[in-house]
């Protein structure tokens, strides 16, 4: 095959791929997120790419004899969630732009430079979309499971996820790091399989290692600013608080959410005095960021906590020790989502 013809076909195929991928992303930004800024960004990038899709490149196309037309992969045949769909198309666009950047240098150096610039714009869009998806999910999760040491943890968590749970924190302080890391990795994969957020308690290194959605920090843990520097701008960072002063400090340090409690005395935090429902009421009146009432909350008292202003709660034993975690999760969610 003529070398120039082969280059033309490569450019044509990847111009199509980049434009199609951007259109898929644009539709979700426009109609799913109703974000005109991101939709306009996608449109502008599509138009810039279309500028290079000239007739001489299109004429070189030979779809019937393209061996790549028949190539596929099972992972391409199904999308488990909007997040997976967006991620797949963002990767497709980035890969196509890299091909265009390199082969474009043989066709027109300006094309290579233009596609390089657009590729970095797509990286920025990816960060913004992933951050938005995480924070929207955080705000929309009424129930937050914090794990404790137990047998069959993965089975319990999966059962709760099947019941509708969308936010899990892995909390474990008594096992070797190599084991903790392995469990965290498996929990992270499990949560993402069910399109749920996965947070790691205390350990920023493990959160980074398994690509968790974020970290939860106690009052004695590292500063939020340092955790942000390590994890980057797109991860969720939460902080435990027990009183108004700690709340104000966490908000000033730009926590993404806070824990409010312990509302009731709990064996999970035996050294912590119950903050009571007054602190829940204070959070409801004061906090400008998402907050989760936590500490001794179960199916018997969750309505009382809600009556004090909580719309999101975190709990441990009510799910971890339930006879059927799936049903326990469903029942709790019914109570939390009553209008």
Secondary structure, DSSP 8 states (H G I E B T S, - for coil): --HHHHHHHHHHHHHHHHHHHHHHHHHIIIIIS--HHHHHHHHHHHHHHHHT--HHHHHT--GGG-GGGG---GGGS--SSHHHHHHHHHHHHHHHHHHHHHHHHHH-HHHHHHHHHHHHHHHHHHHHHHHHHHHHHHHT--EEEE--S-TTHHHHHHHHHHTT--EEEE---SS-HHHHHHHHHHHHHHHHHTT-EEEEES-HHHHHHHT-SEEEE-TTS--HHHHHHHH-TTSEEEEEESSHHHHHHHHHTT-SEEEEE-SS--GGGTTS---HHHHHHHHHHH-SSEEEEESS--TTTHHHHHHTT-S-EEESHHHHT-SSHHHHHHHHHHHHT--
